[in-house]
Amino acid sequence: MALRPGRTVRSIERPYTRVSKKVPRKSYVVGVPFPKTRQFEMGLKDGVFEITCYLVSEDNAQIRDNAIEAARVIAHKFLESKLGSQNYFMKILVYPHHVLREKPIATGAGADRYSQGMAQAFGKPVGTAVQAKKGKKLVMLAVNKKNLEVAKEALKKFSSKISVRTRIIVSE
C-alpha cells in the first residue's frame, strides 16, 4: 500500500504506543514497523561548542518518522558539506513512539462487494510518529560562534521537511 500524504496524520490523536521488547506479553500493539530514523546523534559527540541552537515546535502536531529521517538527512548533508564532521554536534531530541494505523481501502472493479465500509475500521499499524506539543524542543545543534549562520540555515532546512511550524532558539 502506498504512503498517504503527511496531512492525513498531522493532527494529534489519542496516543497508541504500548510496544514492549522486554515483556512481549505486555505489548498490546503488535506488528509495528521499526522507525525509519536509526541515528539520532551526528557530528562530534564529545566536542565543546560555544553556541547551542534548538528547533522548537510552534504548534501541536504529529510528525511521521520518515519526515524526521528526510529532515535529518538533508540537515546532516548540509552541515557535512559546510562545516565538516568535526565542527558541530546535532541531536534529534524526539522519538516516534506513537503508532499510526490505516484501514486499507479496497479499489478496483467489484470492490464494493467485499469491502466492509466503516464496520471494523480500526486499521493496522503502518508506521510511527512523534507527538510534538507546542514548545517541545525537536532538535539540538551545537556549533562555534563563527558557524552560527550555517547552523541556522541547517535548522531551516530541517524545518522545511517536517509538517509543523517551528522557531529557532539560540543559547550560549
GUVOBA-188085 format. One record per residue (C-alpha): x, y, z; residue number from 1; residue in three letters. Coordinates in nm, 3 decimals, padded with zeros to 5 digits, always signed. Example, Ala and Ser with C-alpha at 12.3 -4.5 7.8 and 13.67 -1.06 7.14 Angstrom:
<recs>
xx / yy / zz / num / residuo
+01.230 / -00.450 / +00.780 / 1 / ALA
+01.367 / -00.106 / +00.714 / 2 / SER
</recs>
This chain:
<recs>
xx / yy / zz / num / residuo
+00.000 / +00.000 / +00.000 / 1 / MET
+00.130 / +00.347 / -00.091 / 2 / ALA
+00.225 / +00.606 / +00.169 / 3 / LEU
-00.056 / +00.853 / +00.232 / 4 / ARG
+00.016 / +01.228 / +00.247 / 5 / PRO
+00.150 / +01.365 / +00.575 / 6 / GLY
-00.152 / +01.594 / +00.621 / 7 / ARG
-00.365 / +01.285 / +00.692 / 8 / THR
-00.178 / +01.217 / +01.019 / 9 / VAL
-00.078 / +01.570 / +01.125 / 10 / ARG
-00.344 / +01.629 / +01.392 / 11 / SER
-00.274 / +01.483 / +01.735 / 12 / ILE
-00.480 / +01.176 / +01.829 / 13 / GLU
-00.502 / +00.968 / +02.140 / 14 / ARG
-00.158 / +00.805 / +02.196 / 15 / PRO
-00.135 / +00.446 / +02.075 / 16 / TYR
+00.204 / +00.329 / +02.196 / 17 / THR
+00.226 / +00.015 / +02.406 / 18 / ARG
+00.507 / -00.183 / +02.242 / 19 / VAL
+00.730 / -00.379 / +02.480 / 20 / SER
+01.055 / -00.551 / +02.390 / 21 / LYS
+01.141 / -00.680 / +02.739 / 22 / LYS
+00.796 / -00.816 / +02.831 / 23 / VAL
+00.633 / -00.915 / +02.500 / 24 / PRO
+00.307 / -01.033 / +02.660 / 25 / ARG
+00.251 / -00.674 / +02.777 / 26 / LYS
+00.287 / -00.547 / +02.421 / 27 / SER
-00.067 / -00.452 / +02.326 / 28 / TYR
+00.026 / -00.311 / +01.985 / 29 / VAL
+00.166 / -00.581 / +01.756 / 30 / VAL
+00.312 / -00.565 / +01.407 / 31 / GLY
+00.461 / -00.217 / +01.436 / 32 / VAL
+00.728 / -00.138 / +01.174 / 33 / PRO
+01.057 / -00.003 / +01.310 / 34 / PHE
+01.109 / +00.374 / +01.284 / 35 / PRO
+01.299 / +00.492 / +00.975 / 36 / LYS
+01.535 / +00.704 / +01.186 / 37 / THR
+01.818 / +00.492 / +01.325 / 38 / ARG
+02.077 / +00.760 / +01.401 / 39 / GLN
+01.988 / +01.034 / +01.647 / 40 / PHE
+02.335 / +01.185 / +01.712 / 41 / GLU
+02.560 / +01.323 / +01.437 / 42 / MET
+02.890 / +01.507 / +01.433 / 43 / GLY
+03.144 / +01.532 / +01.715 / 44 / LEU
+02.967 / +01.389 / +02.023 / 45 / LYS
+03.226 / +01.484 / +02.285 / 46 / ASP
+03.315 / +01.824 / +02.138 / 47 / GLY
+03.292 / +02.151 / +02.333 / 48 / VAL
+03.098 / +02.417 / +02.143 / 49 / PHE
+03.015 / +02.779 / +02.226 / 50 / GLU
+02.656 / +02.802 / +02.100 / 51 / ILE
+02.358 / +02.567 / +02.117 / 52 / THR
+02.062 / +02.610 / +01.882 / 53 / CYS
+01.725 / +02.441 / +01.927 / 54 / TYR
+01.443 / +02.385 / +01.680 / 55 / LEU
+01.120 / +02.430 / +01.878 / 56 / VAL
+00.766 / +02.335 / +01.775 / 57 / SER
+00.516 / +02.623 / +01.750 / 58 / GLU
+00.205 / +02.403 / +01.720 / 59 / ASP
+00.070 / +02.072 / +01.843 / 60 / ASN
+00.124 / +01.820 / +01.563 / 61 / ALA
+00.229 / +01.468 / +01.475 / 62 / GLN
+00.546 / +01.426 / +01.270 / 63 / ILE
+00.597 / +01.097 / +01.089 / 64 / ARG
+00.922 / +00.905 / +01.128 / 65 / ASP
+01.002 / +00.923 / +00.756 / 66 / ASN
+00.969 / +01.304 / +00.765 / 67 / ALA
+01.215 / +01.318 / +01.056 / 68 / ILE
+01.456 / +01.093 / +00.864 / 69 / GLU
+01.429 / +01.307 / +00.549 / 70 / ALA
+01.492 / +01.622 / +00.756 / 71 / ALA
+01.787 / +01.460 / +00.934 / 72 / ARG
+01.948 / +01.355 / +00.605 / 73 / VAL
+01.917 / +01.698 / +00.443 / 74 / ILE
+02.046 / +01.887 / +00.750 / 75 / ALA
+02.330 / +01.639 / +00.806 / 76 / HIS
+02.449 / +01.660 / +00.443 / 77 / LYS
+02.436 / +02.041 / +00.455 / 78 / PHE
+02.639 / +02.053 / +00.778 / 79 / LEU
+02.892 / +01.798 / +00.650 / 80 / GLU
+02.949 / +01.997 / +00.330 / 81 / SER
+02.976 / +02.338 / +00.502 / 82 / LYS
+03.150 / +02.254 / +00.832 / 83 / LEU
+03.296 / +01.904 / +00.807 / 84 / GLY
+03.221 / +01.631 / +01.058 / 85 / SER
+03.426 / +01.774 / +01.348 / 86 / GLN
+03.276 / +02.124 / +01.380 / 87 / ASN
+02.922 / +02.054 / +01.501 / 88 / TYR
+02.705 / +01.820 / +01.705 / 89 / PHE
+02.341 / +01.757 / +01.611 / 90 / MET
+02.099 / +01.550 / +01.817 / 91 / LYS
+01.736 / +01.465 / +01.743 / 92 / ILE
+01.558 / +01.503 / +02.078 / 93 / LEU
+01.229 / +01.329 / +01.994 / 94 / VAL
+01.149 / +00.962 / +01.931 / 95 / TYR
+00.849 / +00.836 / +01.729 / 96 / PRO
+00.657 / +00.630 / +01.987 / 97 / HIS
+00.303 / +00.686 / +01.855 / 98 / HIS
+00.182 / +00.406 / +01.625 / 99 / VAL
-00.010 / +00.514 / +01.314 / 100 / LEU
-00.293 / +00.294 / +01.184 / 101 / ARG
-00.463 / +00.279 / +00.844 / 102 / GLU
-00.765 / +00.089 / +00.723 / 103 / LYS
-00.681 / -00.038 / +00.374 / 104 / PRO
-00.933 / +00.082 / +00.117 / 105 / ILE
-01.042 / -00.172 / -00.145 / 106 / ALA
-01.023 / -00.036 / -00.500 / 107 / THR
-01.097 / -00.171 / -00.845 / 108 / GLY
-01.394 / -00.339 / -01.007 / 109 / ALA
-01.628 / -00.507 / -00.759 / 110 / GLY
-01.454 / -00.364 / -00.453 / 111 / ALA
-01.787 / -00.264 / -00.301 / 112 / ASP
-01.888 / -00.631 / -00.278 / 113 / ARG
-01.613 / -00.736 / -00.040 / 114 / TYR
-01.525 / -00.411 / +00.139 / 115 / SER
-01.678 / -00.372 / +00.484 / 116 / GLN
-01.719 / +00.005 / +00.476 / 117 / GLY
-01.663 / +00.160 / +00.815 / 118 / MET
-01.752 / -00.154 / +01.009 / 119 / ALA
-01.439 / -00.288 / +01.181 / 120 / GLN
-01.246 / +00.026 / +01.081 / 121 / ALA
-00.971 / +00.004 / +01.345 / 122 / PHE
-00.684 / -00.034 / +01.097 / 123 / GLY
-00.341 / -00.197 / +01.100 / 124 / LYS
-00.012 / -00.039 / +01.212 / 125 / PRO
+00.166 / +00.123 / +00.917 / 126 / VAL
+00.425 / +00.347 / +01.083 / 127 / GLY
+00.522 / +00.562 / +01.378 / 128 / THR
+00.511 / +00.933 / +01.459 / 129 / ALA
+00.627 / +01.189 / +01.713 / 130 / VAL
+00.356 / +01.374 / +01.904 / 131 / GLN
+00.509 / +01.721 / +01.932 / 132 / ALA
+00.335 / +01.963 / +02.167 / 133 / LYS
+00.376 / +02.340 / +02.142 / 134 / LYS
+00.714 / +02.446 / +02.285 / 135 / GLY
+00.872 / +02.099 / +02.250 / 136 / LYS
+01.240 / +02.100 / +02.151 / 137 / LYS
+01.280 / +01.880 / +01.844 / 138 / LEU
+01.649 / +01.916 / +01.751 / 139 / VAL
+01.963 / +02.041 / +01.925 / 140 / MET
+02.258 / +02.171 / +01.723 / 141 / LEU
+02.584 / +02.280 / +01.888 / 142 / ALA
+02.839 / +02.490 / +01.693 / 143 / VAL
+03.102 / +02.759 / +01.747 / 144 / ASN
+03.014 / +03.130 / +01.712 / 145 / LYS
+03.163 / +03.166 / +01.364 / 146 / LYS
+02.933 / +02.889 / +01.233 / 147 / ASN
+02.606 / +03.026 / +01.375 / 148 / LEU
+02.458 / +03.129 / +01.038 / 149 / GLU
+02.532 / +02.785 / +00.890 / 150 / VAL
+02.361 / +02.623 / +01.190 / 151 / ALA
+02.051 / +02.840 / +01.146 / 152 / LYS
+02.037 / +02.751 / +00.776 / 153 / GLU
+02.066 / +02.379 / +00.859 / 154 / ALA
+01.778 / +02.404 / +01.108 / 155 / LEU
+01.569 / +02.589 / +00.846 / 156 / LYS
+01.632 / +02.303 / +00.605 / 157 / LYS
+01.532 / +02.055 / +00.877 / 158 / PHE
+01.216 / +02.255 / +00.943 / 159 / SER
+01.116 / +02.254 / +00.575 / 160 / SER
+01.077 / +01.875 / +00.578 / 161 / LYS
+00.850 / +01.842 / +00.881 / 162 / ILE
+00.482 / +01.933 / +00.898 / 163 / SER
+00.483 / +02.177 / +01.188 / 164 / VAL
+00.566 / +02.546 / +01.228 / 165 / ARG
+00.892 / +02.593 / +01.418 / 166 / THR
+01.125 / +02.858 / +01.552 / 167 / ARG
+01.496 / +02.858 / +01.626 / 168 / ILE
+01.623 / +02.938 / +01.976 / 169 / ILE
+01.991 / +03.027 / +02.021 / 170 / VAL
+02.159 / +02.997 / +02.361 / 171 / SER
+02.520 / +03.029 / +02.468 / 172 / GLU
</recs>
